[in-house]
Amino acid sequence: LMSPPKRAIDKKFRVPADTPPFTKADLKAAIPAHCFERSTFKSTLYLIADVIMVTTLYYLSTLIPEYPSYFAIVMWPTYWILQGGVSTGLWVIAHECGHRAYSDSVFICDCVGWVLHSILLVPYHSWRISHGKHHRSTGDIDRDEVFVPAKLSQLKQDVSAAFKKPNSVFVVLKLIGMFLVGWYLYLMFNGGGRDYGAPTNHYNPRSPLFNKRQFWDVVISDAGIAFTLLGLAYWTYHSGFTTVACYYGVPLLVVNFWLVLYTYLHHTDEALPHYSSESWNWLQGALTTVDRDYGRFWNTLHHDIGNTHVCHHLFSKIPHYHAKEATEAIKPILGDYYYENKKPIIKALWDTAHRCTYVDDSSSDGALWFVEPKSA
């Protein structure tokens, strides 16, 4: 066995960029066989629990207008945070459907995933396809799909800009923009994603993201979005924009916040390298991922998507209810290749936003590390 995993409290720690002394088969052999079993019944119980919580919160929110305005000032934000958090759990279940981790039946996975993601204004198949590409190319600087960092060489004559400490006000505004509209910029324009050399989005079945066989999958995804938008339009017509925004719109923004936060923080960190396409391989790419602890409350609501993310990238078909056990099983084999960042989430977000913008692509070994601003 390798030495115990180092932690991110040591600022100098980096995930090893050498070829791992183990294979995916070694890791799989260490995981109890039952962890790979997908139970439609058990997955549906989690789904039902989430739906009950969403419904209960919605019902309680309808009582808020009956109380004095000073009560509403407190209760509306409470509802938005809780409803957005619980709905993120539904988003995670739909995400598992896309990975075929919800059920052995592809049909059941696609039906459940399409309904849940459509309600949350996510084009299910379109995102499932691009997300699958992300899993197949994680850490590849030229082929990964999300939060692809800029290369130092792209600065050309002004390389010194990468070494300057970012203005904190600019960083705050950047984060606000990322959390408010970043998700939709990605879906509509592939913002922050892979450069396909042509206009790219998740709604056009002829987008470079998709091949000809996936045409109707994209159309079906668009239909789901259209049905939801029609329902929202009908609701708005009868109840007013403010009502729809309070009960649905703001919680949806909270869902978008969480999914952007997870994607960003679990693939962007000073201790994680990216690789040039020539030196990249799937196993090392999958290990350019970090686990973070969001506390028992959020971990539970979000089905442990954040604290078992490394395992998820190694074995994406393992259901969330087996992910913690599987993670513990592979830690001894991963050794220093397993990375868990113990920083508080807000501090981790702040540090990452300040220090993880450009990667140095001048290295001859193919490992591209983030350039740390000298005064950061």
C-alpha positions in Angstrom: 0.0 0.0 0.0 1.1 3.6 -0.7 1.5 6.2 2.0 -1.7 7.9 3.4 -3.1 10.7 1.3 -1.7 14.2 2.0 -4.2 17.0 2.5 -4.6 20.3 0.9 -3.8 22.1 4.2 -0.2 21.7 2.9 -0.2 24.4 0.3 2.8 22.8 -1.5 1.0 19.5 -2.1 0.3 18.6 -5.7 -1.4 15.5 -7.0 1.4 13.4 -8.5 1.6 13.8 -12.3 3.6 10.6 -12.7 1.9 7.5 -14.2 0.0 5.9 -11.3 1.4 2.5 -10.0 -2.2 1.1 -10.2 -4.8 0.5 -12.8 -8.5 1.1 -12.9 -8.9 -2.7 -12.6 -6.9 -2.5 -9.3 -9.3 0.1 -8.0 -12.4 -1.8 -9.1 -11.2 -4.9 -7.4 -10.9 -3.1 -4.1 -14.5 -1.9 -4.2 -17.1 -4.3 -2.8 -19.2 -5.8 -5.6 -22.5 -4.6 -4.2 -21.4 -1.0 -4.7 -21.8 -1.4 -8.4 -25.4 -2.7 -8.0 -28.0 -0.2 -9.2 -31.4 -0.6 -7.6 -34.3 1.2 -9.3 -36.4 0.7 -6.2 -33.8 2.3 -3.9 -33.0 5.1 -6.3 -36.8 5.8 -6.6 -37.1 6.0 -2.8 -34.5 8.8 -2.8 -36.4 10.5 -5.6 -39.7 10.3 -3.7 -38.0 11.7 -0.6 -36.7 14.7 -2.6 -40.1 15.2 -4.2 -41.8 15.2 -0.8 -39.4 17.8 0.5 -39.9 20.0 -2.6 -43.7 19.7 -2.3 -43.7 20.4 1.4 -41.5 23.5 1.1 -43.7 24.8 -1.7 -46.8 24.3 0.4 -45.2 26.1 3.4 -44.1 28.9 1.1 -47.7 29.5 0.1 -48.4 30.4 3.7 -45.8 33.2 3.8 -48.1 35.9 2.3 -50.5 35.4 5.2 -48.0 36.7 7.7 -46.7 40.3 8.3 -44.2 41.7 5.9 -41.4 41.6 8.4 -41.9 37.8 8.7 -41.7 37.4 4.9 -38.3 39.2 4.8 -36.9 36.3 6.7 -39.0 33.4 5.4 -38.7 34.1 1.6 -34.8 33.8 1.6 -35.1 30.8 3.9 -37.5 29.2 1.4 -35.3 30.1 -1.6 -32.2 28.6 0.0 -33.9 25.4 1.2 -35.9 24.8 -2.0 -32.9 25.5 -4.2 -30.9 23.1 -2.1 -33.5 20.3 -2.1 -34.0 20.8 -5.8 -30.3 20.4 -6.4 -30.8 16.9 -5.0 -33.3 16.3 -7.8 -30.7 17.7 -10.3 -28.1 15.2 -8.9 -30.6 12.3 -9.4 -31.1 13.4 -13.0 -27.4 13.6 -13.4 -27.1 10.0 -12.2 -29.7 9.0 -14.8 -27.5 10.5 -17.4 -24.7 8.2 -16.1 -27.0 5.2 -16.1 -26.5 4.9 -12.3 -30.2 5.3 -11.4 -31.3 2.0 -12.8 -30.1 -1.0 -14.9 -32.8 0.2 -17.4 -31.6 2.9 -19.8 -35.3 3.6 -20.6 -36.1 4.3 -17.0 -32.9 6.4 -16.6 -33.8 8.5 -19.6 -37.5 9.0 -18.6 -36.7 10.1 -15.1 -33.7 12.2 -16.1 -35.6 13.9 -18.9 -38.5 14.9 -16.7 -36.4 16.1 -13.8 -33.9 18.0 -15.9 -36.6 19.5 -18.1 -38.4 20.9 -15.0 -35.1 22.5 -14.0 -34.6 23.9 -17.6 -31.7 21.6 -18.4 -31.7 19.9 -21.9 -31.3 16.4 -20.5 -29.8 14.5 -23.4 -27.8 17.4 -24.7 -26.1 17.9 -21.4 -25.8 14.2 -20.8 -23.8 14.0 -24.0 -21.5 16.9 -23.3 -21.1 15.7 -19.7 -20.1 12.3 -20.9 -17.4 13.9 -23.0 -16.2 15.7 -19.9 -15.9 12.4 -18.1 -14.0 10.9 -21.1 -11.6 13.8 -21.3 -11.3 15.2 -17.8 -8.1 17.2 -17.4 -7.2 17.3 -21.1 -6.4 20.9 -21.8 -7.7 20.7 -25.4 -10.6 18.2 -25.1 -12.2 18.7 -21.6 -15.6 20.4 -21.7 -15.9 22.5 -18.6 -13.9 25.2 -16.9 -11.0 24.9 -19.3 -8.3 27.3 -18.0 -6.5 29.7 -20.3 -3.0 28.9 -21.4 0.0 31.1 -20.5 1.0 31.1 -24.2 -2.4 32.7 -25.1 -1.2 35.9 -23.5 1.6 36.2 -26.1 3.5 39.4 -25.4 1.8 40.2 -22.0 2.7 37.0 -20.0 3.3 39.2 -16.9 -0.4 39.7 -16.6 -0.8 36.1 -15.4 1.5 36.8 -12.4 -0.4 39.9 -11.2 -2.7 39.6 -8.2 -6.3 39.9 -9.5 -8.3 42.8 -8.2 -10.6 41.5 -5.4 -13.5 43.6 -6.6 -13.1 42.1 -10.1 -13.0 38.6 -8.6 -16.2 39.2 -6.7 -18.0 40.5 -9.8 -16.7 37.6 -11.8 -18.0 35.1 -9.2 -21.4 36.8 -9.1 -21.7 36.7 -12.9 -20.5 33.1 -13.0 -23.1 32.0 -10.5 -26.0 34.1 -11.9 -25.6 33.5 -15.6 -22.6 31.2 -16.1 -24.7 28.1 -16.4 -26.9 29.5 -19.2 -23.8 31.0 -21.0 -22.4 27.5 -21.0 -25.6 26.0 -22.4 -26.2 28.7 -25.0 -22.6 29.6 -26.1 -20.4 26.9 -24.5 -18.9 29.7 -22.3 -15.9 28.4 -20.4 -16.0 25.1 -22.4 -13.9 23.5 -25.1 -13.1 25.5 -28.2 -14.7 23.7 -31.2 -13.7 26.4 -33.6 -17.3 27.1 -34.5 -20.5 28.4 -32.7 -21.5 25.8 -30.1 -24.5 25.3 -27.9 -26.6 22.6 -26.3 -29.9 23.4 -28.2 -28.8 23.1 -31.8 -28.8 19.4 -32.9 -26.2 20.3 -35.5 -23.9 21.9 -33.0 -20.3 20.6 -33.1 -21.1 19.1 -29.7 -23.1 16.3 -31.3 -22.9 13.7 -34.0 -25.6 12.9 -36.5 -26.9 9.9 -34.4 -27.6 12.3 -31.5 -29.8 14.6 -33.5 -33.2 13.4 -32.1 -31.8 13.2 -28.6 -31.2 16.9 -28.8 -34.6 17.6 -30.3 -36.3 15.6 -27.5 -34.2 17.7 -24.9 -35.4 20.9 -26.6 -39.0 19.7 -26.4 -38.7 19.2 -22.7 -37.4 22.7 -22.2 -40.2 24.0 -24.5 -42.9 22.2 -22.4 -41.5 23.7 -19.2 -41.3 27.2 -20.6 -44.9 26.9 -21.8 -46.0 25.8 -18.4 -44.1 28.8 -16.8 -45.7 31.2 -19.3 -49.1 29.9 -18.4 -48.4 30.1 -14.7 -47.1 33.7 -15.2 -50.1 34.7 -17.2 -52.5 33.6 -14.4 -50.4 34.4 -11.3 -48.0 37.1 -12.3 -44.2 37.3 -12.8 -43.5 38.0 -9.1 -45.3 34.9 -8.0 -43.4 32.6 -10.4 -40.1 34.3 -9.6 -40.6 33.8 -5.8 -41.8 30.2 -6.0 -39.7 28.9 -8.9 -37.3 31.4 -10.4 -35.2 32.2 -7.4 -34.9 28.6 -6.2 -33.8 27.7 -9.7 -31.0 30.3 -9.5 -29.9 28.6 -6.3 -29.8 25.2 -8.1 -27.7 26.8 -10.8 -25.4 28.2 -8.2 -24.8 24.8 -6.7 -24.2 23.0 -9.9 -21.7 25.7 -11.1 -20.0 25.6 -7.7 -19.6 21.9 -7.7 -18.3 21.8 -11.3 -15.9 24.7 -10.6 -14.4 23.6 -7.3 -14.1 20.0 -8.0 -12.0 20.5 -11.2 -10.1 23.7 -10.4 -7.5 23.7 -7.7 -3.8 24.6 -7.4 -2.9 21.1 -6.5 -4.5 19.6 -9.7 -2.8 19.6 -13.0 -4.2 19.7 -16.5 -2.4 17.7 -19.2 -1.5 18.3 -22.8 -3.4 16.1 -25.2 -0.2 14.2 -26.1 0.6 13.3 -22.5 -3.0 12.9 -21.2 -4.4 9.4 -20.4 -7.9 8.6 -19.0 -6.8 7.5 -15.5 -4.6 10.4 -14.7 -7.3 12.7 -16.1 -9.9 11.2 -13.9 -7.7 11.9 -10.9 -7.5 15.6 -11.6 -10.5 15.8 -9.3 -10.9 16.9 -5.7 -13.3 15.9 -2.9 -14.6 18.6 -0.7 -16.8 18.4 2.4 -19.8 20.7 2.5 -21.1 19.5 5.8 -23.5 16.7 6.6 -26.6 18.8 5.8 -25.6 19.8 2.2 -23.8 16.5 1.6 -27.0 14.6 2.4 -29.4 16.9 0.5 -27.1 16.7 -2.6 -26.5 12.9 -2.3 -22.8 13.2 -1.6 -21.9 14.6 -5.0 -19.2 16.8 -3.6 -17.5 14.6 -1.0 -17.3 11.5 -3.4 -16.4 13.3 -6.6 -13.1 11.5 -7.2 -14.8 8.1 -7.0 -17.5 9.4 -9.3 -15.0 10.2 -12.0 -13.4 6.8 -11.7 -16.7 4.9 -11.6 -19.6 7.0 -12.7 -22.1 4.2 -12.7 -21.8 3.7 -9.0 -25.1 5.0 -7.4 -24.7 7.8 -4.9 -25.9 5.6 -2.0 -22.8 3.4 -2.5 -20.3 6.2 -3.3 -19.0 6.8 0.2 -18.2 3.2 0.8 -16.5 2.9 -2.6 -14.5 6.0 -1.8 -13.2 4.6 1.4 -12.3 1.3 -0.4 -10.1 3.0 -3.0 -8.3 5.5 -0.8 -5.5 3.2 0.4 -4.7 2.2 -3.2 -4.9 5.8 -4.5 -2.5 7.1 -1.8 -1.3 10.5 -2.8 -3.3 10.4 -6.0 -6.4 10.8 -3.8 -7.0 14.5 -3.1 -9.3 15.9 -0.5 -9.3 19.6 0.1 -10.1 20.4 3.7 -10.4 24.2 3.3 -13.8 25.8 4.2 -15.8 26.1 1.0 -15.9 29.9 1.0 -12.1 30.2 1.5 -11.5 27.5 -1.2 -13.7 29.4 -3.6 -11.9 32.7 -2.9 -8.4 31.2 -3.2 -9.3 29.3 -6.4 -10.8 32.4 -8.0 -7.7 34.4 -7.2 -5.0 31.8 -8.1 -6.4 29.5 -10.8 -6.8 31.4 -14.1 -3.8 30.5 -16.3 -1.9 27.2 -16.7 1.8 27.1 -17.7 1.8 25.2 -21.0 5.6 25.5 -21.5 6.4 22.4 -19.5 8.1 19.6 -21.5 6.5 16.8 -19.3 3.0 17.5 -20.4 1.7 18.5 -16.9 0.2 22.0 -16.9 0.0 23.6 -13.5 -1.7 26.8 -12.5 0.4 29.9 -12.4 0.2 31.5 -9.0 0.1 35.3 -8.9 3.3 36.5 -7.1 1.5 38.8 -4.8 -1.5 36.5 -4.1 
